[in-house]
Each structure stands twice: as C-alpha cells, then as structure tokens.
Amino acid sequence: MTDQELRDVVASLAKSQLETDRQLQESARRSEEDARLAREETRELKRQIGGVSDKFGSFTEGLALPSMAKILSQRFGMEVIAPSVRVKRNGHSMEIDVLAFSNFSDDMFVVEVKSHLREEALDQMDRILREFRDFFPIYKDKRIFGILAAVDAPGALQEKVLREGIYLARIHDGQFELEVPETFQPRAF
C-alpha cells in the first residue's frame, strides 16, 4: 500500500468517524427530545386522570345527595342539609361533602362520600369529626355523628367503619342506604 493509499484510507476512516459521531449526537438529541416529550405527556396524562377522578368524585357526590338527604331528614329528623361545605379558620381549611343539622335536635351529621372506600377515607372522617368543633365552634353543644357513603367498599373495611361507630351507607339500586347491623352503636363526637 502506498503512502497516498494509506492517507486516503485514514481520511476515509476519519470521515466515517465524523459521520458516526454526528449520527450519535443526533440520536442522543432525539433521545433527549423523546424523553422530554414523554415527561410532558406523562404530566398531561396525570392531569387528565386527576380531572376524571375529580369528575367521578363529583358525580358520586351528586348521586349520593338525594339519597343522603332522604336518610338524614326521614331517619334522623335533620332539617338543614348542606352539600359541599367549606370552611377556613385560623389559616386551616376543612371540606365536608354533606353537613346536616336540625334546630330541634342536639345531633349533627357529617357525611363523606367516596367512590371507593379506602383506609384513608376512614382516617379523613376521623380527623374531620375530631376537628369539627375547631372549625364550627357555634355547634360546640351538638353531638356530631359521621356517615361514610361509598359505592364500593371492601368487607373488612366496612366492618372497621362500623366498629369505629361511624354509619356506613352503600348504594343499592341507584340509591344509598344505611348498612348498619341491629347491634350498631354510633359514636358521638
């Protein structure tokens, strides 16, 4: 092989190496762009799922309200049934799906509506019932009872809710009904 042929081979190899480097850089740039787009799409998908979840929660609350209003007024004699109660006090806030009371009773009811009953819902209800008077001091003399209304609820969790002294309402034939055994003892807060 002559010097010129050797120089031509080296130049060809160098040119090929430059082209390979350029292709690798372009591939890396495309991979980074694909990863960026995937992150954006993931964020958008999470936002959309959150929106669907919020809408399903609102749908469930809307579905529960007529049934719960009937139960609260007919079974417990509640006159005021207020959906979606929000209160802020001392820099903190509380949201209640349904709040019910009567001017002629010492009892009040806090209803939380869930599509799928989970342990966190029971913890949330417990917290709301414990902190209720901090947010509503005007009702300090009322007895506060809780009702968890759920479309879907695992059996073990249903039992735990009832053991905690919280009423349980489940959906049957498109309406929520209380599901409490004869021996159920509601706990007043």
C-alpha positions as CSV (number, residue, x, y, z in Angstrom):
1,M,0.0,0.0,0.0
2,T,1.4,3.4,-1.0
3,D,1.6,6.4,1.3
4,Q,-1.2,8.0,-0.7
5,E,-3.5,5.0,-0.4
6,L,-2.8,4.9,3.3
7,R,-3.6,8.6,3.6
8,D,-6.8,8.0,1.6
9,V,-7.8,5.1,3.9
10,V,-7.1,7.2,7.0
11,A,-9.0,10.2,5.6
12,S,-11.9,7.9,4.7
13,L,-11.9,6.4,8.3
14,A,-11.7,9.9,9.8
15,K,-14.6,11.0,7.6
16,S,-16.6,7.9,8.6
17,Q,-15.8,8.5,12.3
18,L,-17.0,12.1,12.0
19,E,-20.3,10.9,10.3
20,T,-20.7,8.3,13.1
21,D,-20.1,11.0,15.7
22,R,-22.7,13.3,14.1
23,Q,-25.2,10.4,13.9
24,L,-24.6,9.6,17.6
25,Q,-25.1,13.2,18.6
26,E,-28.3,13.4,16.5
27,S,-29.5,10.2,18.1
28,A,-28.7,11.5,21.6
29,R,-30.5,14.8,20.8
30,R,-33.6,12.9,19.5
31,S,-33.5,10.6,22.6
32,E,-33.4,13.7,24.9
33,E,-36.3,15.2,22.9
34,D,-38.2,12.0,23.1
35,A,-37.6,11.8,26.9
36,R,-38.8,15.5,27.3
37,L,-41.9,14.8,25.3
38,A,-42.6,11.6,27.3
39,R,-42.3,13.6,30.6
40,E,-44.7,16.2,29.2
41,E,-47.1,13.6,28.1
42,T,-46.9,11.8,31.5
43,R,-47.7,15.1,33.2
44,E,-50.6,15.8,30.9
45,L,-51.9,12.2,31.4
46,K,-51.7,12.6,35.2
47,R,-53.6,15.9,35.0
48,Q,-56.3,14.3,32.8
49,I,-56.6,11.3,35.1
50,G,-56.9,13.7,38.1
51,G,-59.6,15.6,36.3
52,V,-61.5,12.4,35.5
53,S,-61.1,11.3,39.2
54,D,-62.4,14.7,40.4
55,K,-65.3,14.5,38.0
56,F,-66.1,10.9,39.1
57,G,-65.9,12.1,42.7
58,S,-68.3,15.0,42.0
59,F,-70.6,12.6,40.1
60,T,-70.6,10.2,43.1
61,E,-71.3,13.1,45.5
62,G,-74.2,14.3,43.2
63,L,-75.5,10.7,43.1
64,A,-75.4,10.4,46.9
65,L,-77.0,13.7,47.8
66,P,-80.7,12.9,47.1
67,S,-80.4,9.5,48.9
68,M,-78.5,11.0,51.9
69,A,-80.9,14.0,52.1
70,K,-83.8,11.5,52.4
71,I,-82.0,9.4,55.0
72,L,-80.9,12.4,57.0
73,S,-84.4,14.0,57.0
74,Q,-86.6,10.9,57.4
75,R,-84.4,8.7,59.7
76,F,-82.7,11.4,61.8
77,G,-85.0,14.4,61.5
78,M,-82.4,16.8,60.1
79,E,-83.9,19.9,58.7
80,V,-80.8,21.6,57.2
81,I,-78.9,19.5,54.7
82,A,-76.0,21.4,53.1
83,P,-73.8,19.9,50.4
84,S,-70.2,20.8,49.8
85,V,-69.4,22.8,52.9
86,R,-66.1,24.5,53.0
87,V,-64.7,26.5,56.0
88,K,-61.5,28.3,56.7
89,R,-60.4,29.2,60.2
90,N,-57.0,30.2,61.7
91,G,-55.2,29.5,58.4
92,H,-56.6,26.0,58.0
93,S,-59.5,24.6,56.0
94,M,-62.0,21.8,56.1
95,E,-64.2,20.4,53.4
96,I,-67.3,18.4,54.1
97,D,-69.4,16.6,51.4
98,V,-72.7,17.0,53.3
99,L,-73.4,18.6,56.7
100,A,-76.8,18.2,58.3
101,F,-78.4,19.5,61.4
102,S,-81.7,20.5,63.0
103,N,-82.7,23.4,65.2
104,F,-84.7,21.0,67.3
105,S,-82.1,18.3,67.9
106,D,-78.7,18.1,69.6
107,D,-77.4,15.9,66.8
108,M,-75.5,16.8,63.7
109,F,-74.2,14.6,60.8
110,V,-71.1,14.9,58.7
111,V,-71.3,12.8,55.5
112,E,-68.3,11.9,53.4
113,V,-68.9,10.4,50.0
114,K,-66.4,8.1,48.4
115,S,-66.4,6.2,45.1
116,H,-64.0,3.5,46.5
117,L,-63.8,3.3,50.3
118,R,-60.2,3.1,51.4
119,E,-58.4,3.3,54.8
120,E,-57.5,6.9,54.1
121,A,-61.2,7.8,53.9
122,L,-61.8,6.4,57.4
123,D,-58.7,8.4,58.6
124,Q,-60.1,11.5,56.9
125,M,-63.6,11.1,58.5
126,D,-61.9,10.6,61.9
127,R,-59.9,13.8,61.5
128,I,-63.0,15.8,60.4
129,L,-65.0,14.5,63.4
130,R,-62.2,15.3,65.9
131,E,-61.5,18.8,64.5
132,F,-65.1,19.7,63.7
133,R,-65.6,22.0,66.7
134,D,-62.4,23.8,66.0
135,F,-63.9,24.9,62.7
136,F,-67.5,25.2,63.9
137,P,-67.4,26.5,67.5
138,I,-71.0,27.6,67.2
139,Y,-72.0,23.9,67.3
140,K,-70.0,23.1,70.4
141,D,-73.1,21.8,72.2
142,K,-74.2,19.4,69.4
143,R,-73.3,15.7,69.2
144,I,-71.5,15.0,65.9
145,F,-72.1,11.7,64.1
146,G,-70.3,10.5,60.9
147,I,-71.6,8.7,57.9
148,L,-69.3,7.3,55.2
149,A,-71.2,6.7,51.9
150,A,-69.4,4.5,49.5
151,V,-70.2,3.0,46.1
152,D,-67.5,0.3,46.6
153,A,-66.3,-0.9,50.0
154,P,-64.2,-3.9,50.9
155,G,-65.8,-6.1,53.5
156,A,-63.0,-5.8,56.1
157,L,-63.1,-2.0,55.8
158,Q,-66.9,-1.9,56.1
159,E,-66.6,-3.8,59.4
160,K,-63.9,-1.4,60.6
161,V,-66.0,1.7,59.8
162,L,-68.9,0.2,61.9
163,R,-66.6,-0.7,64.8
164,E,-65.4,2.9,64.8
165,G,-69.1,3.9,65.4
166,I,-69.4,5.6,62.0
167,Y,-72.5,4.9,60.0
168,L,-72.0,3.2,56.6
169,A,-74.2,3.9,53.6
170,R,-73.8,1.8,50.4
171,I,-75.5,2.1,47.0
172,H,-78.3,-0.3,46.1
173,D,-80.5,0.0,43.0
174,G,-79.1,3.5,42.4
175,Q,-79.8,4.8,45.9
176,F,-77.6,5.0,49.0
177,E,-79.0,3.1,52.0
178,L,-77.6,2.8,55.5
179,E,-76.0,-0.5,56.2
180,V,-75.8,-1.0,59.9
181,P,-76.5,-4.1,62.0
182,E,-79.0,-4.1,64.8
183,T,-76.2,-4.1,67.3
184,F,-74.5,-1.0,65.8
185,Q,-73.6,1.7,68.4
186,P,-73.0,5.1,66.7
187,R,-70.2,7.1,68.3
188,A,-70.9,10.8,69.0
189,F,-68.0,13.2,68.8
